[in-house]
C-alpha cells in the first residue's frame, strides 16, 4: 500500500522530522484518535493552539511539504475532502460515494466539528500513486462533488489526522468502507473527473454568474414566455420528464451520459431559482455556463425544434390563473384590452 508523509506539528518545518505511514495507519488513528479534548477550544487562540498540536499529513509520500517539490515528486495516493460548508450526515456522504463507485473510504469528524454543526473529513485511498496532473484532476472532482473546501486542491495542503477535541468529543464518529481502492484511471469516478476537467477547462469552480439579467415584464401586461416557463416548472419534474436520473443531493445523471455518473448540478450559488451546470462531455449544455429550465427543455424536451416553435407550443398550451392561455393573454395585451 502506498505511503504518505506525516508530521507531529505544522510548526515544525524540518523535513528530517517527518516520517511515512499508510492508509491503514490513518484508519487505526481514526479509531484511537489523538486526544486533545482536555485543552480549551473556545476562542480563535484556543483553536490555533490545539491545531498546533495535531498530527498532519499530505496526500503524497514526498519527504517535504514544499509545494514545488511535491508537484515535481508526485507520489499522490489520497484524495481528501473537507466538508466545512454543509452539515452532512456521514450516511449521506457514504451514499454519495457509493453512487459514483467509491467503495474504500474513511470519514471522521474534524477537530472543529460539533454536534450542532458537523464537519467531516473524507479520505479516499487510490489503488496506485499518481503524478500531480492525474491527482489534481481527481481531487478537483471530489471537491466539486461535495462543494467542499477547495483549499484541499492545493498541491501541498496539509490535513490534520484524526484528533479528539473539546469541540468534537461528544459527536466524534468514524465511518469506513473496506471495498476496492479507487482506480485512478479506469473507474466511473475517474471518467467523471475527466469529463469535468474537459468541460470546465481544468477549473474546479462553478461558472461565473450569468451577466444577462432577466428583464421585468413590460407594464402593458405582456408576459415573457421564457420567464413564465421557468416560473411554472420545477427542476425535478422537468429533469425527470427529459430522462435525467436523480443522483445525490442536487446532482443528476444526464440521459446521454456514457459514464453513468451524476455530472449535472442544479446550483443556487448564483441564481436563487437554480441554474443548470453540467460536466458531461456529451451534454450540449456543458459549456461552462448556467442554464435555465427553458434551455434544458429545448435541448432535451424538444431537441432540434426551433426555439420560436417551442415558445409558441408553450404559449398555446399554458393556462394562466385568469383562465386564458398565455398566447391569448399576450394577444389581448398587445391590442391593449387588458
BELZI-V91568 format. One record per backbone hydrogen bond with DSSP energy under -1.0 kcal/mol. NH is the residue of the N-H (numbers start at 0). CO is the residue of the C=O. If there is no record, write none. Layout:
nh=<NH NH>
co=<CO CO>
This chain:
nh=<3 4 5 6 11 16 17 18 20 25 26 27 28 29 30 31 33 35 38 46 47 48 49 50 51 52 55 56 57 60 69 70 71 72 73 75 76 77 78 80 82 83 87 92 93 94 95 96 97 98 100 101 104 105 106 107 108 109 112 113 119 120 121 122 123 125 126 129 134 135 137 138 139 140 141 142 143 144 145 146 147 148 151 152 153 156 158 160 163 168 170 171 174 176 178 181 190 191 192 193 194 195 196 197 198 199 201 202 220 227 228 229 230 231 232 237 238 239 240 241 242 243 244 246 250 251 252 256 262 263 264 265 266 273 274 275 276 278 282 285 286 290 295 296 297 298 299 300 301 304 309 310 311 312 313 314 315 316 317 319 322 325 326 328 329 330 331 332 333 334 336>
co=<20 59 18 55 8 13 14 5 3 21 22 23 24 25 26 27 161 163 35 42 43 44 45 46 47 49 6 158 4 74 65 66 67 68 69 129 58 58 123 121 119 81 85 88 89 90 91 92 93 94 97 96 176 122 174 120 172 118 109 116 82 107 80 105 78 76 181 75 130 131 133 134 135 136 137 138 139 140 141 142 142 81 148 149 150 153 56 54 33 164 167 167 106 104 102 124 186 187 188 189 190 191 192 193 194 195 196 199 217 223 224 225 226 227 228 233 234 235 236 237 239 238 252 250 247 263 244 253 260 251 276 249 274 270 266 290 264 262 279 282 284 275 291 292 293 294 295 296 296 301 305 306 307 308 309 310 311 312 313 323 319 317 314 324 325 326 327 328 329 330 331>
